[in-house]
Amino acid sequence: MDESLFYIAGGALIVVALILSFIGMRSDKFPSGNGLIAGIVVIFLLVAATAVGAVELAKHEDEQGGELEAANAEADVQQGSETATAQQEGAAPEDTPAGKPSGGGAAGGADAALVDEGKQVFVSTGCGSCHTIAELGADAQGTIGPNLDTVLAGKDDAFIETSIVDPSAEVEQGFPDGTMPSNYGDQLSPEQLDALVAFLSQTAGN
């Protein structure tokens, strides 16, 4: 039964009550025996119909509330699933450069552009006149300092950076302390230093 019964029956009950009240005030003979019985029956039916309508209305509201809660719960589950998927897709794989720890400012898995910039810094600074890196050929055949393919093999970024900015921290055997200038930390910008470390990490000894 449609919940509109509640509103119709309730409205009719109010109208009948008003009519009976008006008749009672206007007539001294009201209510008569037959009129009283008829009025009681009508009012009883209207009250019963109103009660039935109220029950149907309550059921309908409960059903709507349950459907709304179910829809909200399903939406929350779907949103949580989409969020988890997005986080998984956005996570960097462990074997990529983004997933590797950084040693001295430049990542161990530096990209090609950073390595190429570091190569230019190495050549333009004249490092190849003192050190050897086989991959650079004639641009790095110096023997004044140690062969970088040998001394930097297996070293991390932190060791390489320290060797550049503080060469006296660990002097290679067979080479006197003070051979390499100690002012590269001032001459090179942080970006140049990071690029140089990335280049040596990716090239020397590989």
Number of C-alpha atoms within 10 A of each C-alpha: 10 9 18 14 18 23 15 14 21 19 14 17 20 12 12 15 14 12 12 15 12 11 14 13 10 10 9 9 9 14 14 10 10 9 11 13 12 12 16 12 12 15 17 13 14 21 17 15 19 23 16 17 22 19 14 18 19 13 13 14 12 12 12 12 12 12 12 12 12 12 12 12 12 12 12 12 12 12 12 12 12 12 12 12 11 11 11 11 10 9 10 13 12 9 9 11 15 15 13 15 13 16 16 18 17 25 22 22 18 21 15 12 11 19 23 15 17 22 20 15 18 21 14 11 13 14 18 22 16 17 19 24 23 17 13 14 10 12 18 21 17 17 12 14 18 19 19 19 18 13 13 20 15 12 13 17 24 16 16 21 23 16 18 19 19 17 20 17 12 11 16 13 8 8 12 11 14 10 13 20 13 15 12 15 16 10 12 15 11 13 14 18 24 22 27 26 33 30 26 25 27 18 19 21 18 14
